[in-house]
Amino acid sequence: DIQMTQSPSSLSASVGDRVNITCRASQSISRYLIWYQQKAGKAPKVLIYAASSLQTGVPSRFSGSGSGTDFTLTISSLEPEDFATYHCQQSYNTPWTFGQGTKLEIK
Amino acid sequence: EVHLVESGGRLVKPGGSLRLSCTASGFTFSSYTMNWVRQAPGKGLEWVSSISSSPSNIYYVASVKGRFTISRDNAKNSVYLQMDSLRDEDTAVYFCAKGGAEFDSWGQGTLVTVSS
């Protein structure tokens, strides 16, 4: 199975900050990487697919980069509604696996 | 608009059984692979099982293989998860999710608690 490791596990930041969340795969997954945002008590929603493609309706302050084993989710300027938990997931092969999540909190 | 509604979660004793249901609307259900994904309290997401549209292709995570069975009824726009021999570690919110490898729509989840 492909292991996905996110860092950091938690992050405190302020509105307007630029933040990066990283995700590392235990083997190459090309660009088969998805980023989700999950707010407390809610279902996840897709932000980024194929490592860097922005899902329809997602604000342009979100971006994704990377290929192979190392990936990054960047939020260019935090808005209040961005404080949530972020998950990466590999879509290279089954079993589909997720990172442990990164909780983004208000400083 | 895609709408997925899960039901069937409750408190069950270890070794017990439960059947979860997910009813879909807003898209052509019979054309899409459907999945179950779970999230234990305070933990990350774990994909559990998927079933293709036909449904000729079925997959499970190793930890549930032989205990859980996924099925679907395209006439009822529904997907099911039969869970047998439940264990404490199966306690989680179970989400129904649409899509092959990318889960583009999710339900609100149903809570399964396994405890004596």
Chai-1 contact restraints between the chains, C-beta under 6 A:
chainA,res_idxA,chainB,res_idxB,connection_type,confidence,min_distance_angstrom,max_distance_angstrom,comment,restraint_id
A,I34,B,E102,contact,1.0,0.0,6.0,A-B,restraint_1
A,A43,B,F95,contact,1.0,0.0,6.0,A-B,restraint_2
A,A43,B,W106,contact,1.0,0.0,6.0,A-B,restraint_3
A,A43,B,Q108,contact,1.0,0.0,6.0,A-B,restraint_4
A,P44,B,W106,contact,1.0,0.0,6.0,A-B,restraint_5
A,V46,B,D104,contact,1.0,0.0,6.0,A-B,restraint_6
A,Y49,B,E102,contact,1.0,0.0,6.0,A-B,restraint_7
A,H87,B,L45,contact,1.0,0.0,6.0,A-B,restraint_8
A,S91,B,A101,contact,1.0,0.0,6.0,A-B,restraint_9
A,S91,B,E102,contact,1.0,0.0,6.0,A-B,restraint_10
A,T94,B,Y59,contact,1.0,0.0,6.0,A-B,restraint_11
A,P95,B,W47,contact,1.0,0.0,6.0,A-B,restraint_12
A,P95,B,V61,contact,1.0,0.0,6.0,A-B,restraint_13
A,W96,B,W47,contact,1.0,0.0,6.0,A-B,restraint_14
A,F98,B,G44,contact,1.0,0.0,6.0,A-B,restraint_15
A,F98,B,L45,contact,1.0,0.0,6.0,A-B,restraint_16
A,Q100,B,G44,contact,1.0,0.0,6.0,A-B,restraint_17
A,G101,B,G44,contact,1.0,0.0,6.0,A-B,restraint_18
